Each structure stands twice: as structure tokens, then as C-alpha cells.
Amino acid sequence: MRALVVIALSVGLAACGSGPSGPTEPAAAPTPAPSASPAEGPLSGNWVGLATEEMGLITTSWTRDDFCTNRYDWEGTLSHQGTRLTGTMTSRFAGADCRSGGRAYHIPASALGNDPVTNLMTLSVNDSGGVSVRWDDWVSMVGGATVEVNQDMSGTYTANTIALAGERAAGRNSWSLTFRLRRR
């Protein structure tokens, strides 16, 4: 029995000696990690839409007998965070093909100076591959070249392409536009 008391006393003393001496201080509260911005999404990167590839911005207006299709090249860098795809894009008029009064004609890019225009672009994307932009936002981004369509645009995206479209008809007039980019 005496051996058991000695062993119990030895174990108790060893346990007391292994802890801190004196009163214990409360543990400091963990420091919160700094708030990080959301990680870049998979659509971040350089994008281009060239009229020679039937990409970029293509607008068409027509009546029963006349039409005009305008083409614009686009390029720039977009950042994807959450459901927003934003960035600065540069566009250039790339030419137009029209028919009026039974006569077809081409307007070369040089006819309008072909000066680059910088546009701040903001598109909405969702996890199922949809992309959209409200019409008011689109007009503020690109200006008058597409005002007549006057409709929200929607489309799809993949890892390497973005495609939006919109159209409208009023009486004998119709308007449509497509906006397509590919990853550079």
C-alpha cells in the first residue's frame, strides 16, 4: 500500500511541476486574418474580338430594302471576380457593308479615322455559363453605335469565348448586334 501512495504522490508532483508556475494568464484572442479580395476567376485575362474573324462588335440595321452592317475590333484585359467581369477595352471601327437604294457599298475603316476608343466594360456572369449586360450599362460603355437596339443583351461564355447578342424590331426597322471575344 505504501508503494501505491508513493507512486501516486510522485505522479501528482510530476504533473504539478510540468505546468506553469503562478496564476495562468488568459490566452490572447487570435488576430483576424486581413480581409483578402476575392480570388481572380477563370475568365480573367486578355481578350480580343477581330472583325476579320466575325468577332468584336457587329451591329446591323435594316429596313425591307436597305441595310448597314458595322464592324468594330475589340481588345483588352478583363478581371473576373465573383459574378463581375470588368476591365478596360479598346475598340476601333473596322468598316461597314451597306445597301441603300439598290446599291451596295463598303465603308473602309480609314473613312472614319479608325481612332481607338477606350471603354470600361462590366458584364455579369454566372456559374452556369451565362453572361449578360443591362442595356443602360452597355450604352454607357460603347456609346451611340448600338443605341437603336435598346434591349438588354445576354449570351454565353466558355473558358475561351464570350458571346452576347441583342435585337429589336419597330415597324419596318430592325436592329441587331453581336459582341464576341476570344481569349488571346
C-alpha positions as CSV (number, residue, x, y, z in Angstrom):
1,M,0.0,0.0,0.0
2,R,2.8,2.3,0.9
3,A,4.3,1.8,-2.6
4,L,1.0,2.8,-4.2
5,V,0.9,6.1,-2.1
6,V,4.5,6.9,-3.2
7,I,3.7,6.3,-6.8
8,A,0.5,8.4,-6.6
9,L,2.4,11.2,-4.9
10,S,5.2,11.0,-7.4
11,V,2.8,11.2,-10.4
12,G,0.9,14.1,-8.7
13,L,4.1,16.1,-8.1
14,A,5.4,15.4,-11.6
15,A,2.1,16.7,-13.1
16,C,2.3,19.9,-11.0
17,G,5.9,20.5,-12.0
18,S,5.1,20.3,-15.7
19,G,2.7,23.2,-15.7
20,P,3.3,27.0,-15.4
21,S,4.1,28.3,-12.0
22,G,1.9,31.0,-10.6
23,P,-1.5,32.2,-11.9
24,T,-2.4,31.4,-15.5
25,E,-2.9,34.2,-18.0
26,P,-5.8,34.1,-20.4
27,A,-4.8,33.2,-23.9
28,A,-4.7,36.1,-26.3
29,A,-7.5,36.4,-28.8
30,P,-6.4,35.2,-32.2
31,T,-5.6,38.1,-34.6
32,P,-8.1,38.0,-37.5
33,A,-6.5,37.5,-40.9
34,P,-6.6,40.5,-43.1
35,S,-9.5,40.6,-45.5
36,A,-8.4,39.4,-48.8
37,S,-10.1,40.4,-52.1
38,P,-11.8,37.5,-53.9
39,A,-9.6,35.3,-56.0
40,E,-9.4,36.0,-59.7
41,G,-11.9,34.0,-61.6
42,P,-11.2,31.8,-64.6
43,L,-12.2,34.5,-67.2
44,S,-9.5,36.9,-66.1
45,G,-7.0,37.6,-68.9
46,N,-6.5,39.2,-72.3
47,W,-9.4,39.1,-74.7
48,V,-9.7,40.1,-78.4
49,G,-12.6,40.3,-80.9
50,L,-11.5,40.9,-84.5
51,A,-14.0,41.8,-87.3
52,T,-11.9,39.6,-89.7
53,E,-12.9,36.6,-87.6
54,E,-16.6,37.7,-87.4
55,M,-16.0,38.7,-83.8
56,G,-15.8,42.0,-81.9
57,L,-19.0,44.2,-82.2
58,I,-21.2,43.7,-85.2
59,T,-24.2,45.9,-85.5
60,T,-26.8,45.7,-88.3
61,S,-29.8,47.9,-89.0
62,W,-32.2,47.3,-91.9
63,T,-35.5,48.0,-93.4
64,R,-37.2,45.9,-96.0
65,D,-34.8,47.1,-98.8
66,D,-31.8,48.7,-97.1
67,F,-29.3,47.6,-94.5
68,C,-26.0,48.5,-93.0
69,T,-23.6,46.2,-91.0
70,N,-20.9,48.0,-89.0
71,R,-17.9,46.1,-87.5
72,Y,-15.6,47.0,-84.6
73,D,-12.5,45.3,-83.4
74,W,-12.1,45.0,-79.6
75,E,-9.2,44.1,-77.3
76,G,-8.2,44.4,-73.7
77,T,-7.8,42.8,-70.3
78,L,-10.8,41.7,-68.2
79,S,-10.8,40.8,-64.5
80,H,-13.2,38.2,-63.2
81,Q,-14.2,38.4,-59.6
82,G,-17.4,36.7,-58.3
83,T,-20.2,37.5,-60.8
84,R,-18.5,40.5,-62.4
85,L,-16.2,40.6,-65.4
86,T,-14.7,44.1,-65.7
87,G,-11.9,45.8,-67.5
88,T,-10.7,48.4,-69.9
89,M,-11.2,47.5,-73.6
90,T,-10.2,49.4,-76.7
91,S,-12.4,49.4,-79.8
92,R,-11.8,50.5,-83.4
93,F,-14.2,50.9,-86.3
94,A,-13.2,48.1,-88.8
95,G,-15.6,49.0,-91.7
96,A,-19.1,48.7,-92.8
97,D,-21.1,47.0,-95.6
98,C,-24.3,48.6,-96.6
99,R,-27.0,48.7,-99.3
100,S,-29.2,51.6,-100.0
101,G,-31.4,52.4,-103.0
102,G,-30.4,49.1,-104.6
103,R,-26.7,50.0,-104.4
104,A,-24.2,48.0,-102.3
105,Y,-21.1,49.7,-100.9
106,H,-18.3,49.2,-98.4
107,I,-17.1,51.9,-96.0
108,P,-13.4,51.2,-95.1
109,A,-12.1,51.7,-91.6
110,S,-10.0,54.6,-92.8
111,A,-13.1,56.6,-93.9
112,L,-13.9,57.3,-90.2
113,G,-10.4,57.9,-89.0
114,N,-10.2,54.5,-87.2
115,D,-9.1,56.1,-83.9
116,P,-9.2,53.8,-80.9
117,V,-11.8,54.4,-78.3
118,T,-11.3,53.2,-74.7
119,N,-14.3,51.6,-73.0
120,L,-14.7,50.5,-69.4
121,M,-16.7,47.2,-69.6
122,T,-18.7,45.5,-66.9
123,L,-20.5,42.2,-67.7
124,S,-22.4,39.9,-65.3
125,V,-21.5,36.2,-65.4
126,N,-23.0,33.2,-63.6
127,D,-21.7,29.7,-62.8
128,S,-23.8,28.0,-65.5
129,G,-22.0,29.8,-68.4
130,G,-24.4,32.7,-68.8
131,V,-23.2,36.3,-69.5
132,S,-25.4,39.4,-69.6
133,V,-25.3,43.2,-69.6
134,R,-28.2,45.6,-69.0
135,W,-28.8,47.9,-72.0
136,D,-28.2,51.1,-70.0
137,D,-24.8,49.8,-68.9
138,W,-23.9,48.7,-72.5
139,V,-24.8,52.1,-74.0
140,S,-22.7,53.9,-71.3
141,M,-19.8,51.6,-72.2
142,V,-19.9,51.8,-76.0
143,G,-22.0,54.8,-76.9
144,G,-24.2,55.6,-79.9
145,A,-23.1,52.8,-82.3
146,T,-25.7,50.5,-80.8
147,V,-28.4,52.8,-79.3
148,E,-31.2,51.6,-81.5
149,V,-31.2,48.1,-80.3
150,N,-32.4,49.3,-76.9
151,Q,-32.6,45.8,-75.3
152,D,-30.6,44.0,-72.6
153,M,-28.1,41.6,-74.0
154,S,-27.4,38.0,-73.0
155,G,-25.3,35.1,-74.1
156,T,-22.8,32.5,-73.0
157,Y,-19.2,32.1,-72.1
158,T,-16.6,29.3,-72.1
159,A,-13.1,29.3,-70.9
160,N,-12.0,30.8,-74.2
161,T,-15.1,32.7,-75.7
162,I,-17.6,35.3,-74.7
163,A,-20.7,35.9,-76.8
164,L,-23.6,38.3,-76.3
165,A,-26.4,39.3,-78.6
166,G,-29.5,41.6,-78.7
167,E,-32.1,42.6,-81.2
168,R,-35.1,44.8,-81.7
169,A,-37.7,45.5,-84.3
170,A,-40.0,48.5,-84.6
171,G,-42.3,48.9,-87.6
172,R,-40.3,48.4,-90.8
173,N,-36.9,48.8,-89.0
174,S,-34.9,46.1,-87.3
175,W,-31.6,46.2,-85.4
176,S,-29.3,43.5,-84.1
177,L,-25.9,43.3,-82.6
178,T,-23.5,40.6,-81.6
179,F,-20.5,41.0,-79.4
180,R,-18.0,38.2,-79.4
181,L,-14.5,37.9,-77.8
182,R,-11.9,35.1,-77.7
183,R,-9.1,34.6,-75.2
184,R,-5.8,35.9,-76.6
